[in-house]
Amino acid sequence: MSMGELEGLQHLSISHCRSILKLPTSLGTLASLTELDVSSTAIVELPNDVNNLNFLTVLKIDFTFVRELPCAIWTLKRLEELHASRCRSLDGEIPGDIEKLSELRVLRLGYSRIRGLPDSISTLTNLQVLDLLHCDKLRKLPKLPSTIISLSVSSKLMDTIPDIHHLVKLGELFLAEGSQELVLPVQDQIEAKERTGFAA
């Protein structure tokens, strides 16, 4: 039986199968798939056929060697969670096409080499969790959607506190300057500027 014959498959995990270097193009024929977990594998790219996974809500590629997020991801209109933490080879800017993921609730990019987020991220009105811990190529953040309830940010190149005054739903905030990590309650954000040495 080929993967293409598994038409009713909803959850697929090959996590920790470290010898897997490439995903089959037949992956795109799994029309019922809602969750795909390829974390802790040796893959370096996702096949463009993932744009056919119209019901996919959760995509996990943590601890892989993916170098960039393929354009196909931005067509996954039902995607709610994108986990790409500790992808050490993931580099460059996140494109403005991320605005197409209108259902996105969770975005985890911690411990990657991404250099920036687009202004269009502010249009993701369902986004609740944003993890950018140890994204040491980041210099600044754009305005974030007011729906954020959990925000984690640290970068060796970031010298200003992100503008968070409008994040009225924020319940969890973690900021770090290089290796000087601090847990900061929202009400102390002004005092935090002095404690961390960030410039206003």
Contacts in CASP RR format, 6 or more apart in sequence:
PFRMAT RR
TARGET T0000
AUTHOR 0000-0000-0000
METHOD contacts of the structure
MODEL  1
MSMGELEGLQHLSISHCRSILKLPTSLGTLASLTELDVSSTAIVELPNDV
NNLNFLTVLKIDFTFVRELPCAIWTLKRLEELHASRCRSLDGEIPGDIEK
LSELRVLRLGYSRIRGLPDSISTLTNLQVLDLLHCDKLRKLPKLPSTIIS
LSVSSKLMDTIPDIHHLVKLGELFLAEGSQELVLPVQDQIEAKERTGFAA
2 26 0 8 1.000
3 24 0 8 1.000
3 26 0 8 1.000
3 27 0 8 1.000
3 29 0 8 1.000
3 30 0 8 1.000
4 26 0 8 1.000
4 29 0 8 1.000
4 30 0 8 1.000
6 30 0 8 1.000
7 29 0 8 1.000
7 30 0 8 1.000
7 31 0 8 1.000
7 32 0 8 1.000
8 30 0 8 1.000
8 31 0 8 1.000
8 32 0 8 1.000
9 30 0 8 1.000
9 32 0 8 1.000
9 33 0 8 1.000
10 32 0 8 1.000
10 33 0 8 1.000
10 34 0 8 1.000
10 35 0 8 1.000
11 33 0 8 1.000
11 34 0 8 1.000
11 35 0 8 1.000
12 30 0 8 1.000
12 33 0 8 1.000
12 35 0 8 1.000
12 36 0 8 1.000
12 37 0 8 1.000
13 35 0 8 1.000
13 36 0 8 1.000
13 37 0 8 1.000
14 20 0 8 1.000
14 37 0 8 1.000
14 38 0 8 1.000
14 41 0 8 1.000
15 37 0 8 1.000
15 38 0 8 1.000
15 39 0 8 1.000
15 40 0 8 1.000
15 41 0 8 1.000
15 60 0 8 1.000
16 39 0 8 1.000
16 40 0 8 1.000
16 41 0 8 1.000
17 40 0 8 1.000
17 41 0 8 1.000
18 40 0 8 1.000
18 41 0 8 1.000
18 42 0 8 1.000
19 42 0 8 1.000
20 38 0 8 1.000
20 41 0 8 1.000
20 42 0 8 1.000
20 43 0 8 1.000
21 41 0 8 1.000
21 42 0 8 1.000
21 43 0 8 1.000
21 44 0 8 1.000
22 43 0 8 1.000
22 45 0 8 1.000
23 38 0 8 1.000
23 43 0 8 1.000
23 46 0 8 1.000
23 47 0 8 1.000
24 47 0 8 1.000
25 47 0 8 1.000
25 49 0 8 1.000
26 49 0 8 1.000
27 36 0 8 1.000
27 47 0 8 1.000
27 49 0 8 1.000
27 50 0 8 1.000
27 53 0 8 1.000
28 47 0 8 1.000
28 49 0 8 1.000
28 50 0 8 1.000
28 52 0 8 1.000
28 53 0 8 1.000
29 49 0 8 1.000
29 52 0 8 1.000
30 53 0 8 1.000
31 52 0 8 1.000
31 53 0 8 1.000
31 54 0 8 1.000
31 55 0 8 1.000
32 55 0 8 1.000
33 53 0 8 1.000
33 55 0 8 1.000
33 56 0 8 1.000
34 55 0 8 1.000
34 56 0 8 1.000
34 57 0 8 1.000
34 58 0 8 1.000
35 56 0 8 1.000
35 57 0 8 1.000
35 58 0 8 1.000
35 59 0 8 1.000
35 60 0 8 1.000
36 50 0 8 1.000
36 53 0 8 1.000
36 56 0 8 1.000
36 58 0 8 1.000
36 59 0 8 1.000
36 60 0 8 1.000
37 58 0 8 1.000
37 60 0 8 1.000
38 46 0 8 1.000
38 60 0 8 1.000
38 61 0 8 1.000
38 64 0 8 1.000
39 60 0 8 1.000
39 61 0 8 1.000
39 62 0 8 1.000
39 63 0 8 1.000
39 64 0 8 1.000
39 83 0 8 1.000
40 62 0 8 1.000
40 63 0 8 1.000
40 64 0 8 1.000
41 64 0 8 1.000
42 64 0 8 1.000
42 65 0 8 1.000
43 61 0 8 1.000
43 64 0 8 1.000
43 65 0 8 1.000
43 66 0 8 1.000
44 64 0 8 1.000
44 65 0 8 1.000
44 66 0 8 1.000
44 67 0 8 1.000
44 89 0 8 1.000
45 66 0 8 1.000
45 67 0 8 1.000
45 68 0 8 1.000
45 70 0 8 1.000
46 61 0 8 1.000
46 66 0 8 1.000
46 70 0 8 1.000
46 72 0 8 1.000
46 73 0 8 1.000
47 72 0 8 1.000
48 70 0 8 1.000
48 71 0 8 1.000
48 72 0 8 1.000
49 72 0 8 1.000
50 56 0 8 1.000
50 70 0 8 1.000
50 72 0 8 1.000
50 73 0 8 1.000
50 76 0 8 1.000
51 72 0 8 1.000
51 73 0 8 1.000
51 75 0 8 1.000
51 76 0 8 1.000
53 76 0 8 1.000
54 76 0 8 1.000
54 77 0 8 1.000
54 78 0 8 1.000
55 78 0 8 1.000
56 76 0 8 1.000
56 78 0 8 1.000
56 79 0 8 1.000
57 78 0 8 1.000
57 79 0 8 1.000
57 80 0 8 1.000
57 81 0 8 1.000
57 103 0 8 1.000
58 79 0 8 1.000
58 80 0 8 1.000
58 81 0 8 1.000
58 83 0 8 1.000
59 73 0 8 1.000
59 76 0 8 1.000
59 79 0 8 1.000
59 81 0 8 1.000
59 82 0 8 1.000
59 83 0 8 1.000
60 81 0 8 1.000
60 83 0 8 1.000
61 83 0 8 1.000
61 84 0 8 1.000
61 87 0 8 1.000
62 83 0 8 1.000
62 84 0 8 1.000
62 85 0 8 1.000
62 86 0 8 1.000
62 87 0 8 1.000
62 108 0 8 1.000
63 85 0 8 1.000
63 86 0 8 1.000
63 87 0 8 1.000
64 87 0 8 1.000
65 87 0 8 1.000
65 88 0 8 1.000
65 89 0 8 1.000
66 84 0 8 1.000
66 87 0 8 1.000
66 89 0 8 1.000
66 90 0 8 1.000
67 89 0 8 1.000
67 90 0 8 1.000
67 91 0 8 1.000
68 90 0 8 1.000
68 91 0 8 1.000
68 92 0 8 1.000
69 84 0 8 1.000
69 90 0 8 1.000
69 94 0 8 1.000
69 95 0 8 1.000
71 95 0 8 1.000
71 97 0 8 1.000
73 79 0 8 1.000
73 82 0 8 1.000
73 101 0 8 1.000
74 95 0 8 1.000
74 97 0 8 1.000
74 98 0 8 1.000
74 100 0 8 1.000
74 101 0 8 1.000
75 100 0 8 1.000
76 101 0 8 1.000
77 100 0 8 1.000
77 101 0 8 1.000
77 102 0 8 1.000
77 103 0 8 1.000
78 103 0 8 1.000
79 101 0 8 1.000
79 103 0 8 1.000
79 104 0 8 1.000
80 103 0 8 1.000
80 104 0 8 1.000
80 105 0 8 1.000
80 106 0 8 1.000
80 126 0 8 1.000
81 104 0 8 1.000
81 105 0 8 1.000
81 106 0 8 1.000
82 101 0 8 1.000
82 104 0 8 1.000
82 106 0 8 1.000
82 107 0 8 1.000
82 108 0 8 1.000
83 106 0 8 1.000
83 108 0 8 1.000
84 90 0 8 1.000
84 108 0 8 1.000
84 109 0 8 1.000
84 110 0 8 1.000
84 112 0 8 1.000
85 108 0 8 1.000
85 109 0 8 1.000
85 110 0 8 1.000
85 111 0 8 1.000
85 112 0 8 1.000
85 131 0 8 1.000
86 110 0 8 1.000
86 111 0 8 1.000
86 112 0 8 1.000
87 109 0 8 1.000
87 111 0 8 1.000
87 112 0 8 1.000
88 111 0 8 1.000
88 112 0 8 1.000
88 113 0 8 1.000
89 113 0 8 1.000
90 109 0 8 1.000
90 112 0 8 1.000
90 113 0 8 1.000
90 114 0 8 1.000
91 112 0 8 1.000
91 113 0 8 1.000
91 114 0 8 1.000
91 115 0 8 1.000
91 137 0 8 1.000
92 113 0 8 1.000
92 114 0 8 1.000
92 115 0 8 1.000
92 116 0 8 1.000
92 137 0 8 1.000
93 114 0 8 1.000
93 115 0 8 1.000
93 116 0 8 1.000
93 117 0 8 1.000
93 118 0 8 1.000
94 109 0 8 1.000
94 114 0 8 1.000
94 116 0 8 1.000
94 117 0 8 1.000
94 118 0 8 1.000
94 121 0 8 1.000
95 118 0 8 1.000
96 118 0 8 1.000
96 119 0 8 1.000
96 120 0 8 1.000
96 121 0 8 1.000
98 104 0 8 1.000
98 117 0 8 1.000
98 118 0 8 1.000
98 120 0 8 1.000
98 121 0 8 1.000
98 124 0 8 1.000
99 118 0 8 1.000
99 120 0 8 1.000
99 121 0 8 1.000
99 123 0 8 1.000
99 124 0 8 1.000
101 124 0 8 1.000
102 123 0 8 1.000
102 124 0 8 1.000
102 125 0 8 1.000
102 126 0 8 1.000
103 126 0 8 1.000
104 124 0 8 1.000
104 126 0 8 1.000
104 127 0 8 1.000
105 126 0 8 1.000
105 127 0 8 1.000
105 128 0 8 1.000
105 129 0 8 1.000
106 127 0 8 1.000
106 128 0 8 1.000
106 129 0 8 1.000
107 127 0 8 1.000
107 129 0 8 1.000
107 130 0 8 1.000
107 131 0 8 1.000
108 129 0 8 1.000
108 131 0 8 1.000
109 131 0 8 1.000
109 132 0 8 1.000
109 135 0 8 1.000
110 131 0 8 1.000
110 132 0 8 1.000
110 133 0 8 1.000
110 134 0 8 1.000
110 135 0 8 1.000
110 152 0 8 1.000
111 133 0 8 1.000
111 134 0 8 1.000
111 135 0 8 1.000
112 135 0 8 1.000
113 135 0 8 1.000
113 136 0 8 1.000
113 137 0 8 1.000
114 132 0 8 1.000
114 135 0 8 1.000
114 137 0 8 1.000
114 138 0 8 1.000
115 137 0 8 1.000
115 138 0 8 1.000
115 139 0 8 1.000
116 137 0 8 1.000
116 138 0 8 1.000
116 139 0 8 1.000
116 140 0 8 1.000
117 141 0 8 1.000
117 142 0 8 1.000
118 142 0 8 1.000
119 142 0 8 1.000
119 143 0 8 1.000
121 127 0 8 1.000
121 142 0 8 1.000
121 144 0 8 1.000
121 145 0 8 1.000
122 142 0 8 1.000
122 143 0 8 1.000
122 144 0 8 1.000
122 145 0 8 1.000
123 145 0 8 1.000
124 145 0 8 1.000
124 147 0 8 1.000
125 145 0 8 1.000
125 147 0 8 1.000
126 147 0 8 1.000
127 144 0 8 1.000
127 145 0 8 1.000
127 147 0 8 1.000
127 148 0 8 1.000
128 147 0 8 1.000
128 148 0 8 1.000
128 149 0 8 1.000
128 150 0 8 1.000
129 148 0 8 1.000
129 149 0 8 1.000
129 150 0 8 1.000
130 144 0 8 1.000
130 148 0 8 1.000
130 150 0 8 1.000
130 151 0 8 1.000
130 152 0 8 1.000
130 153 0 8 1.000
131 150 0 8 1.000
131 152 0 8 1.000
132 138 0 8 1.000
132 141 0 8 1.000
132 152 0 8 1.000
132 153 0 8 1.000
132 154 0 8 1.000
132 155 0 8 1.000
133 152 0 8 1.000
133 153 0 8 1.000
133 154 0 8 1.000
133 174 0 8 1.000
133 176 0 8 1.000
134 154 0 8 1.000
134 155 0 8 1.000
134 176 0 8 1.000
135 153 0 8 1.000
135 154 0 8 1.000
135 155 0 8 1.000
136 154 0 8 1.000
136 155 0 8 1.000
136 156 0 8 1.000
136 157 0 8 1.000
136 178 0 8 1.000
137 155 0 8 1.000
137 157 0 8 1.000
138 153 0 8 1.000
138 155 0 8 1.000
138 157 0 8 1.000
138 158 0 8 1.000
139 155 0 8 1.000
139 157 0 8 1.000
139 158 0 8 1.000
140 158 0 8 1.000
140 160 0 8 1.000
140 162 0 8 1.000
141 153 0 8 1.000
141 158 0 8 1.000
141 162 0 8 1.000
141 163 0 8 1.000
143 163 0 8 1.000
143 166 0 8 1.000
144 151 0 8 1.000
144 162 0 8 1.000
144 164 0 8 1.000
144 167 0 8 1.000
146 166 0 8 1.000
146 167 0 8 1.000
146 168 0 8 1.000
146 169 0 8 1.000
147 169 0 8 1.000
148 167 0 8 1.000
148 169 0 8 1.000
148 170 0 8 1.000
149 169 0 8 1.000
149 170 0 8 1.000
149 171 0 8 1.000
149 172 0 8 1.000
150 170 0 8 1.000
150 171 0 8 1.000
150 172 0 8 1.000
150 173 0 8 1.000
151 162 0 8 1.000
151 164 0 8 1.000
151 167 0 8 1.000
151 170 0 8 1.000
151 172 0 8 1.000
151 173 0 8 1.000
151 174 0 8 1.000
152 172 0 8 1.000
152 173 0 8 1.000
152 174 0 8 1.000
153 162 0 8 1.000
153 174 0 8 1.000
153 175 0 8 1.000
153 176 0 8 1.000
154 174 0 8 1.000
154 175 0 8 1.000
154 176 0 8 1.000
154 177 0 8 1.000
154 178 0 8 1.000
154 181 0 8 1.000
155 178 0 8 1.000
156 178 0 8 1.000
158 177 0 8 1.000
159 198 0 8 1.000
159 199 0 8 1.000
160 198 0 8 1.000
160 199 0 8 1.000
160 200 0 8 1.000
161 175 0 8 1.000
161 189 0 8 1.000
161 192 0 8 1.000
161 193 0 8 1.000
161 196 0 8 1.000
161 198 0 8 1.000
161 200 0 8 1.000
162 175 0 8 1.000
164 170 0 8 1.000
164 173 0 8 1.000
164 186 0 8 1.000
164 189 0 8 1.000
165 189 0 8 1.000
167 186 0 8 1.000
170 186 0 8 1.000
171 186 0 8 1.000
173 183 0 8 1.000
173 184 0 8 1.000
173 185 0 8 1.000
173 186 0 8 1.000
173 189 0 8 1.000
174 181 0 8 1.000
174 182 0 8 1.000
174 183 0 8 1.000
174 184 0 8 1.000
175 182 0 8 1.000
175 184 0 8 1.000
175 192 0 8 1.000
175 196 0 8 1.000
176 182 0 8 1.000
177 196 0 8 1.000
177 197 0 8 1.000
177 198 0 8 1.000
180 196 0 8 1.000
182 192 0 8 1.000
182 195 0 8 1.000
182 196 0 8 1.000
184 192 0 8 1.000
192 198 0 8 1.000
193 199 0 8 1.000
193 200 0 8 1.000
END
